[in-house]
């Protein structure tokens, strides 16, 4: 996908909040955070409901980053009522593919996915859901 550059004007207070958000969530820069927020908003508009859904959260990360594995485990422990299973696969000498099979209310799965994908060092992440009612 081709990246397009554009300018954004923000009040100083809002820019300060964006910078805090970048730091708190481990984004490498403002662009990454803004991209995440736009994608999150699009997904939330589609899934702002309390329907029961099932799906998967797939994330890819550098397997040498032991801190990422620990953060994933902590977040999944906090949301254990949503997780049916969780597995990791070592794709090659550099990357680990983590797959969580999930079920619950759509907005709760979206929140869980957002937390996992926002972990600093995650290379790629995606939530796929389908209605289970």
Helices and strands as residue ranges (DSSP letters): H 12-25, H 30-47, E 52-62, H 66-78, E 83-90, E 95-105, H 106-117, E 122-131
